[in-house]
Structures are given as C-alpha cells and as structure tokens.
C-alpha cells in the first residue's frame, strides 16, 4: 500500500491517460508550488527542448568544446528518451509533473518560475486543486 495521497495519485494517473491537466497548488517541504499538471511525456519533451539552442548560448567556443557539447547533447537526449520509456512502463506513480510553475518558499516573498518541474509524489505534504495566486507574507 502506498503512502501517497490516493486522490493526488488518481489525478496524476488521469493526466497520464488523457493528457488533460489542471492547475494545482502543492505544499512540499515548506514551499508552495503552483502549476499545471502535465503528462510525463510533455515534461521530458520540454526538457529536451530546453537544451536545443544554438552555439551562441554556450560558454564553449573552440571546436573541441563544441564537439564535446554535441556529444553531451546526444547523450542527454538519449538519456531523457530512456527515462521516458521507463516512466511509460511503470505501474506505480513516483513523480508529479507540472508546467508553467511558480515556487514560493516560506522564507522568501520572491517567487521563482520554471517552465517544467518534477517532484517526488511521496514528498508532497498537501495539495489543492487550482492555482493559488496569493503571495506568502
């Protein structure tokens, strides 16, 4: 029997099955995380997209470094694709995937934003459906 919240597991399972997510607010280790539930495939695809940029954005400039980057990028894409396959074959849910994410820590009033986020389902302290827009004061 899992210690994960059954309702949250159900919501994540339905997102994986249908691809239809909704806004959610999660409390995790003193942080409030808001975003839209998304499929793991979308998360992994966006992780690959974030590394698809031209050489002008790299600190590497000489040809050897650029070759290393290209090797690294190829390995990275292969690794992400392997994770995607493993996730698809897993029966039990381990992670929650969000996109259009805002983090708020109880010790800071400054929110941090991210394109995508993945967190351990077992680490969620609580959640509510919908995105909370009230800042922590």
N, C-alpha and C positions, 0 to 999 in steps of 0.2 A: 504494500500500500504506500502510495506516495504522500509526502508531507506537503506537497504543493496544493495551493488553493484549487479546488475542483472546478469552480466557476471560471477562474482565470485560465485553467487548462482547457476547458471547453471553448472559451473564446479564441484561444490561440489555435486550437485544432480546427475550428470553423474557418479561421483566416487561412490556414494552410490548405484546407479543402476547397474553399471558394475563391480565394484571392481578395475577398472583400473585408477590409479592416475598418476600424472606427477609432476615434480619439480615446485616449486613456491617460490617466494620471496614476503614477506608481510611486509608492514610498519605498525607498531602499537604502538602508544603512545611513539614515539621516539626510538623504537627498530626496527631492521631489523631481520626478522625471515625467515630462509630458510628451506626447507624440501620437502618431497614428500607428496602430497595429498593422504589420505588414507580413507578407509571406517571407520565409527564409530565402527563397529564390531571389526575390527582389532585393533583399539585403545583400546577398552575395554578388548579384549583378552590379549593384551600386558600388560595392567595394572594389570591383574590377574597374568600373568607370572612373573612380577617383584616382586610379593610377594610370589612366590613359591620358597623358598630357604630353605636349611636345617638349623637346630637349631644352628649350629656353627656360623652362621652370626647374631644371635640375641644377644642383651645385656642381655636378660633373661637367667638365668642358673638354677634356682631351679625349681622343678617340678610344684609348684603352678603358677609361672610366665609362664612356658611353656604351662600349661593348659590354662591360660588366653590368651596367644598368639594364641593357636589353636582355641579358641572361637572367638577371634577377627578376625582371618583369615577367618573362616567360615562366619562370618557376613559380612566381606569385600567382599568376593566372591559373596554372595547373593545380597549385595547392588549393586555391579557392574553389575551383571546379570539383576537386576531390571532396572537400568539405560539403559542398552542395549535394553530391551523390550520397555521402554518408548520412546527411541530415534527412534526405528523402527516404532512405531505407530504415530509419529509426522508428521504432514503435512508440517509445516513450519520449515525451517532450522534455527537453533540457533547457531551452533558451526561449526568451521572448524577444521579438524583433520589432523595432519601431523605426519610423522615418519622420522627418521634419520634427526633430527632437529639441526640447529645451530642458536643461538641467538647472535646478536651483538647490544650492546647499544651504542648510540651516545657518551656517556661519557666514554667509555672504548674501548680499542683496543683488549681486550681479549675476544675471542668468547667462548660461553658456549654451550655444546652439550647435547642433550637428545635423548632418544630412541623414545618417542612419546610426542606429545604436543596437547593440545586442547585450542582454544581461541574463544572468542565471535565473531561471524561474524559481529555483529553490531559495534565492536570496531576497525575493520580494516580501516586504513586510506587510504591505497593504496596497489596495488599488481602488480606483473609482472609474466608472465609465464616463468618458468626456474629458475634455482638456481644461484643467484649472488655469485661469488666467490671473488669479490674484497673486501678487508678489509676496514673498515671505518678508515679514518685517520684524 
